[in-house]
Amino acid sequence: MAAIAFDEFWKAYPLRKDRAAAGRAWSRMSAKDRRAAMGGIAAYAGECLATGVAMAYPANYLRGRRWEDEPAPDITAQPASHAGAGQERMDEW
């Protein structure tokens, strides 16, 4: 399998900040981790967009292994036991 060049990562990652730090982080990664990092960019970027969370700078994405993060829970879904609880308290006022 061909090695993934840093330039490929740089072009693929949507937030292009602090190229030097990202390059240093990339150079310390194994080929397996580089493939995993590249494969996780789209899901990570999509989750950031969906949840309104700012994307990590590229070096932090790499050093923090953000492609391994658990998906954010669906905050719009509430357990049945909590549904309407806030409205009941508001009605008491």
C-alpha positions in Angstrom: 0.0 0.0 0.0 1.4 3.4 -1.0 2.3 5.9 1.8 0.0 8.8 2.2 1.8 12.1 1.8 1.2 15.0 4.2 0.1 17.1 1.3 -2.8 14.7 0.7 -3.9 15.2 4.4 -3.5 18.9 4.2 -5.7 19.1 1.1 -8.3 16.9 2.6 -8.6 18.5 6.0 -11.2 21.4 5.9 -9.4 23.7 8.3 -5.9 24.7 7.1 -4.2 26.3 10.1 -0.6 25.9 11.4 0.8 23.7 8.6 4.2 23.3 10.4 2.7 21.8 13.5 0.5 19.5 11.5 3.4 18.4 9.4 5.4 17.5 12.6 2.5 15.6 14.0 2.0 13.7 10.7 5.7 12.8 10.5 5.5 11.1 13.9 2.5 8.9 12.9 2.6 5.3 11.6 1.3 4.5 8.1 -1.7 2.7 9.7 -2.6 5.8 11.8 -2.2 8.0 8.8 -4.7 5.9 6.8 -7.1 6.0 9.8 -6.7 9.7 10.2 -7.5 10.3 6.5 -10.5 8.0 6.7 -11.9 9.8 9.7 -11.8 13.3 8.3 -15.3 13.3 6.7 -17.1 11.9 9.7 -15.3 14.2 12.1 -16.0 17.3 9.9 -19.6 16.2 9.5 -20.1 15.8 13.3 -18.5 19.2 14.0 -20.9 20.8 11.5 -23.9 19.0 12.9 -23.2 19.7 16.5 -21.9 23.3 16.0 -18.5 22.4 17.6 -15.4 24.1 16.1 -13.1 21.8 14.3 -9.7 21.1 15.9 -6.6 22.6 14.2 -5.1 19.8 12.0 -2.2 19.1 14.4 -4.7 18.7 17.3 -6.8 16.4 15.2 -3.8 14.3 14.6 -2.2 14.4 18.0 -5.5 13.9 19.7 -6.5 11.0 17.5 -9.9 12.7 16.9 -10.9 10.2 14.3 -11.3 7.7 17.2 -13.7 9.9 19.2 -17.1 8.5 20.0 -20.0 10.1 18.1 -21.9 12.8 20.0 -25.2 11.6 21.5 -28.3 12.8 19.8 -29.2 15.7 22.1 -32.6 16.2 20.6 -33.8 12.9 21.8 -34.9 12.8 25.5 -35.6 9.7 27.6 -39.4 9.3 28.2 -38.9 9.9 31.9 -37.6 13.4 31.3 -40.0 14.5 28.5 -41.9 17.5 29.5 -40.2 17.8 32.9 -39.0 21.3 32.2 -42.5 22.4 31.2 -44.0 21.2 34.5 -41.5 23.3 36.5 -42.3 26.3 34.3 -46.0 25.8 35.0 -45.4 25.8 38.7 -44.1 29.4 38.6 
